[in-house]
Amino acid sequence: MSQDIVIEGVRPVRYIAIGPGSDQLIDGAIVDEVQACISVNGRELASYMCSPHDLAQLAHGFLFNEGLIDSLEDIHHTRLNDNHCVDIWLKRDFTPPERTIITAGCGGGITFADLSQRYEPLQTTFQVAPAELAELMRAMHGGALKYQAARGIHTAALADRDGILLQVEDIGRHNCLDRLRGQLLVDGRDSAGQILLSSGRISSEMINKARRFAVPVVCSRTSPTSLSVALAEAWGITIVAYLRQERMRVYTHPERISGLGLTMEQL
């Protein structure tokens, strides 16, 4: 990384690179990581590892994606403390969820979602071509500035068929979806009918957050899990995984991918 370029959340680091028959000092870059927390109405709700920027938006997005708020109008005020903790005061009384689930993967995420709940499946005639999805994934990868500088970080984006609409980065894949939602809340924008792209694994809690976005298609460079596939099938969400260059795997609701010669019933 050029020393003249400053990227928030990335800092310079010196390391020893060892290769076949050689070693050398390298001036490189590394991503920042902090422990942050959210308190609601004076009670700590969650503590998690994340990238250190825009923590209030991350907290607001987390509350929305977990179904604890429906808009910023539910919040009386927000205060960011020096210890990376976000104090949020709602306009109503708040009872913390009784059960906390520690999510799999990096970032030490948590969720309060009850995945046994039934939801109406998403109804839409939306379709997208495989080539369009491949181009969107390439565009997201190219726009991941922290990843390009230092690696070691996830990215996620919302897009339509013409291009990327909003993109974020964080050390946690779950945090990326919360950051997207937090920015949407600030902008007063909706995500219904858009495409959600992620660099990380599509797990059950990721699909549950995606459900709150009302997106018909969720794409990843890597794999889904058995539970995420089952939930996506029930909730009417198309999962496209291992999306790399022109290759991809469609696990649910292939009717949204135009030009396919197969249906799930034929498999």
C-alpha positions as CSV (number, residue, x, y, z in Angstrom):
1,M,0.0,0.0,0.0
2,S,1.3,3.4,-0.9
3,Q,2.3,5.5,2.1
4,D,0.6,8.5,0.5
5,I,-2.8,6.8,0.5
6,V,-4.8,6.7,3.8
7,I,-7.7,4.2,4.0
8,E,-9.8,4.3,7.1
9,G,-9.6,1.1,9.0
10,V,-6.2,0.1,7.5
11,R,-2.9,0.8,9.1
12,P,0.7,0.3,8.0
13,V,2.6,-2.7,9.3
14,R,6.1,-4.2,8.8
15,Y,6.5,-7.9,8.5
16,I,9.0,-10.5,7.4
17,A,8.1,-12.4,4.3
18,I,9.7,-15.8,4.0
19,G,9.9,-17.7,0.7
20,P,11.9,-20.5,-0.8
21,G,15.5,-19.7,0.2
22,S,14.9,-16.1,1.1
23,D,13.4,-13.7,3.6
24,Q,12.8,-9.9,3.4
25,L,11.3,-7.0,5.3
26,I,8.1,-5.8,3.8
27,D,6.2,-2.5,4.6
28,G,2.6,-3.6,4.1
29,A,-0.9,-3.0,5.6
30,I,-3.2,-4.6,8.0
31,V,-6.9,-4.1,8.9
32,D,-8.0,-2.6,12.2
33,E,-10.1,-4.6,14.6
34,V,-11.9,-3.4,17.8
35,Q,-14.3,-4.8,20.4
36,A,-17.5,-2.8,20.3
37,C,-20.8,-3.0,22.2
38,I,-24.4,-1.8,22.0
39,S,-26.5,-0.8,25.0
40,V,-30.2,-0.1,24.7
41,N,-32.0,2.0,27.3
42,G,-29.0,1.7,29.6
43,R,-28.5,-2.1,29.4
44,E,-25.8,-3.8,27.4
45,L,-27.3,-5.8,24.6
46,A,-24.4,-7.1,22.6
47,S,-20.6,-7.1,22.4
48,Y,-18.8,-8.0,19.1
49,M,-15.6,-7.7,17.1
50,C,-15.7,-5.3,14.1
51,S,-14.0,-2.7,12.1
52,P,-13.8,0.6,14.0
53,H,-15.6,3.0,11.6
54,D,-19.2,4.2,11.5
55,L,-20.1,2.3,14.7
56,A,-23.4,4.1,15.2
57,Q,-24.7,3.0,11.7
58,L,-23.5,-0.5,12.4
59,A,-25.4,-0.6,15.7
60,H,-28.6,0.8,14.0
61,G,-28.4,-1.7,11.2
62,F,-27.9,-4.5,13.7
63,L,-31.0,-3.5,15.6
64,F,-33.0,-3.4,12.4
65,N,-31.8,-6.7,11.0
66,E,-32.5,-8.4,14.3
67,G,-36.1,-7.0,14.2
68,L,-35.6,-4.8,17.3
69,I,-36.4,-1.5,15.4
70,D,-38.3,-0.8,12.2
71,S,-36.8,2.7,11.5
72,L,-34.7,5.4,12.9
73,E,-37.9,7.0,14.2
74,D,-37.9,4.3,16.9
75,I,-34.7,5.8,18.4
76,H,-34.7,8.8,20.7
77,H,-31.0,9.4,20.6
78,T,-27.6,7.7,20.0
79,R,-24.3,8.3,21.7
80,L,-20.9,6.9,20.7
81,N,-18.6,6.5,23.7
82,D,-14.8,6.5,23.7
83,N,-14.6,2.8,24.4
84,H,-16.3,1.9,21.0
85,C,-19.6,1.3,22.7
86,V,-22.8,2.8,21.3
87,D,-25.6,3.8,23.7
88,I,-29.0,3.8,22.1
89,W,-32.1,5.1,23.8
90,L,-35.4,4.1,22.2
91,K,-38.7,6.0,22.4
92,R,-40.3,3.0,24.1
93,D,-39.5,0.5,26.9
94,F,-37.2,-2.3,25.8
95,T,-36.9,-5.9,27.1
96,P,-33.8,-7.6,25.9
97,P,-34.3,-10.9,24.1
98,E,-34.1,-13.9,26.4
99,R,-31.9,-16.0,24.1
100,T,-28.6,-15.1,22.5
101,I,-27.1,-17.2,19.7
102,I,-23.3,-17.0,19.1
103,T,-22.9,-17.1,15.3
104,A,-20.3,-19.1,13.4
105,G,-17.4,-17.5,11.7
106,C,-15.2,-14.5,12.1
107,G,-16.1,-11.3,14.0
108,G,-17.7,-13.0,16.9
109,G,-21.2,-12.2,15.8
110,I,-24.5,-12.8,17.7
111,T,-28.1,-13.0,16.8
112,F,-31.4,-13.1,18.7
113,A,-33.4,-14.5,15.7
114,D,-35.8,-17.4,16.2
115,L,-35.3,-19.3,13.0
116,S,-38.3,-21.5,13.7
117,Q,-40.7,-18.7,12.9
118,R,-42.7,-18.9,9.7
119,Y,-42.6,-16.0,7.3
120,E,-44.5,-15.5,4.0
121,P,-42.3,-16.3,1.0
122,L,-41.1,-13.4,-1.1
123,Q,-43.3,-13.0,-4.2
124,T,-41.6,-11.4,-7.2
125,T,-41.2,-11.8,-10.9
126,F,-37.6,-10.5,-10.7
127,Q,-35.0,-12.2,-13.0
128,V,-31.3,-11.7,-13.6
129,A,-28.9,-13.2,-16.0
130,P,-25.8,-15.2,-14.9
131,A,-23.5,-12.8,-16.8
132,E,-25.0,-9.9,-14.9
133,L,-24.4,-11.5,-11.6
134,A,-20.8,-12.3,-12.6
135,E,-20.2,-8.7,-13.5
136,L,-21.7,-7.5,-10.3
137,M,-19.4,-9.8,-8.3
138,R,-16.4,-8.5,-10.2
139,A,-17.5,-4.9,-9.5
140,M,-17.9,-5.6,-5.8
141,H,-14.4,-7.1,-5.6
142,G,-12.9,-4.2,-7.4
143,G,-14.6,-1.7,-5.1
144,A,-13.3,-3.4,-1.9
145,L,-10.6,-0.9,-1.2
146,K,-9.6,-2.1,2.3
147,Y,-9.4,-5.7,0.9
148,Q,-7.2,-4.5,-2.0
149,A,-4.9,-2.7,0.5
150,A,-4.6,-5.3,3.3
151,R,-6.8,-8.4,2.7
152,G,-8.3,-9.9,5.8
153,I,-11.7,-8.2,5.5
154,H,-15.2,-9.0,4.2
155,T,-17.3,-6.9,1.8
156,A,-21.0,-6.8,0.9
157,A,-23.0,-4.8,-1.5
158,L,-26.5,-4.1,-2.7
159,A,-27.0,-3.8,-6.5
160,D,-29.5,-3.7,-9.3
161,R,-29.0,-5.3,-12.7
162,D,-27.1,-2.2,-13.8
163,G,-24.4,-2.0,-11.1
164,I,-23.5,-1.6,-7.4
165,L,-25.7,0.8,-5.4
166,L,-24.1,0.5,-2.0
167,Q,-21.0,-1.3,-0.7
168,V,-19.4,-1.7,2.7
169,E,-16.5,-3.6,4.3
170,D,-15.9,-5.1,7.8
171,I,-13.9,-7.9,9.4
172,G,-17.2,-9.7,10.0
173,R,-19.5,-10.9,7.2
174,H,-22.6,-10.4,9.5
175,N,-21.4,-6.9,10.3
176,C,-21.3,-6.1,6.6
177,L,-25.1,-6.7,6.3
178,D,-25.7,-4.6,9.4
179,R,-23.6,-1.8,7.9
180,L,-25.6,-1.9,4.7
181,R,-28.8,-1.6,6.6
182,G,-27.5,1.2,8.8
183,Q,-26.6,3.2,5.7
184,L,-30.0,2.6,4.2
185,L,-31.6,3.9,7.3
186,V,-29.6,7.1,7.2
187,D,-30.3,7.6,3.5
188,G,-34.0,6.7,3.9
189,R,-33.7,4.2,1.1
190,D,-35.3,0.8,0.5
191,S,-33.6,-2.4,-0.6
192,A,-36.6,-4.4,-1.8
193,G,-36.1,-6.0,-5.2
194,Q,-32.3,-5.6,-5.2
195,I,-29.5,-8.1,-5.3
196,L,-27.4,-8.8,-2.1
197,L,-23.8,-9.8,-2.7
198,S,-21.4,-11.0,0.0
199,S,-17.8,-12.2,0.1
200,G,-18.6,-14.5,3.0
201,R,-20.4,-17.8,3.6
202,I,-24.2,-17.7,3.4
203,S,-25.2,-19.1,6.8
204,S,-28.7,-19.2,8.4
205,E,-28.2,-15.9,10.2
206,M,-27.0,-14.3,7.0
207,I,-30.2,-15.4,5.2
208,N,-32.3,-14.2,8.1
209,K,-30.7,-10.7,7.8
210,A,-31.2,-10.9,4.0
211,R,-34.9,-11.6,4.6
212,R,-35.1,-8.2,6.4
213,F,-33.7,-6.6,3.2
214,A,-36.5,-8.2,1.1
215,V,-34.0,-9.1,-1.6
216,P,-35.0,-11.8,-4.1
217,V,-31.4,-12.9,-4.8
218,V,-28.4,-13.5,-2.5
219,C,-25.0,-14.1,-4.0
220,S,-21.7,-15.2,-2.5
221,R,-18.2,-16.1,-3.6
222,T,-18.3,-19.1,-1.2
223,S,-20.7,-21.7,0.1
224,P,-24.1,-21.8,1.8
225,T,-25.1,-24.1,4.6
226,S,-27.8,-26.7,4.8
227,L,-30.0,-24.6,7.1
228,S,-29.5,-21.4,5.0
229,V,-30.7,-23.4,1.9
230,A,-33.7,-24.7,3.7
231,L,-34.7,-21.2,5.0
232,A,-34.1,-19.6,1.6
233,E,-36.3,-22.2,0.0
234,A,-39.1,-21.6,2.5
235,W,-38.8,-17.8,2.4
236,G,-38.6,-17.4,-1.4
237,I,-34.9,-16.3,-1.6
238,T,-32.6,-17.4,-4.5
239,I,-29.2,-18.4,-3.3
240,V,-26.3,-18.2,-5.8
241,A,-23.0,-19.4,-4.4
242,Y,-19.5,-20.0,-5.6
243,L,-20.0,-17.0,-7.9
244,R,-16.6,-16.7,-9.5
245,Q,-16.0,-15.3,-13.0
246,E,-18.7,-17.0,-15.2
247,R,-19.2,-20.0,-12.9
248,M,-21.8,-20.3,-10.1
249,R,-24.2,-22.6,-8.3
250,V,-27.9,-22.0,-7.9
251,Y,-29.3,-23.7,-4.8
252,T,-32.8,-22.3,-4.4
253,H,-35.5,-20.7,-6.6
254,P,-33.7,-20.9,-10.0
255,E,-36.7,-19.3,-11.7
256,R,-35.1,-16.0,-10.9
257,I,-32.0,-16.8,-13.0
258,S,-32.8,-16.2,-16.7
259,G,-31.8,-18.5,-19.4
260,L,-31.5,-21.7,-17.4
261,G,-32.5,-24.9,-19.1
262,L,-33.0,-26.8,-15.9
263,T,-35.4,-26.6,-13.0
264,M,-35.1,-28.0,-9.5
265,E,-37.8,-30.5,-10.3
266,Q,-35.6,-32.0,-13.0
267,L,-32.6,-32.6,-10.7
